[in-house]
């Protein structure tokens, strides 16, 4: 009998939090476990469930994957560099 095949159906994504998100979450990084074919939308839903105070429900969370802004349907892969970017206010 041969060795069993092992397939991983989940992946770990390390998410970096900045400024307001870091303050509200109480940490600068969080490790999120997602299904293997998850996308940015799946990630933001999971992060919101972990940190309900992160952003109000009607406020979209801006996400960068590997230093590029990402849409909700952007696929994620193990090892991606993911950052959540809080809204920036300011002006003259």
C-alpha positions, 0 to 999 in steps of 0.5 A: 500500500502506498503513502496517502496523498495529502491535499491542503484545502485551506491557506494561511494569509498574513494580513498587515494592519495600519493606523486606525485598523491597527489601533482598533484591532490591537495588533499590527498583523493577523494570520487568517485561515481561508479556504484554498480558493478564497478571494479578497472579499472572503478575506475582508468578511473573515477579518470583519468577523474577527474584529467587528469594530474595525470598520462600519458595515457600510464602509469598504475596506481597501485591500492591497495584495502584493503592493497592488490595490485589489478588488473583492474578487481578486484571488488570494494565494498562500504567501501573498502580502496583504495589507488593509488600508484605512481611510485617510482624511485630511485636506488643506 
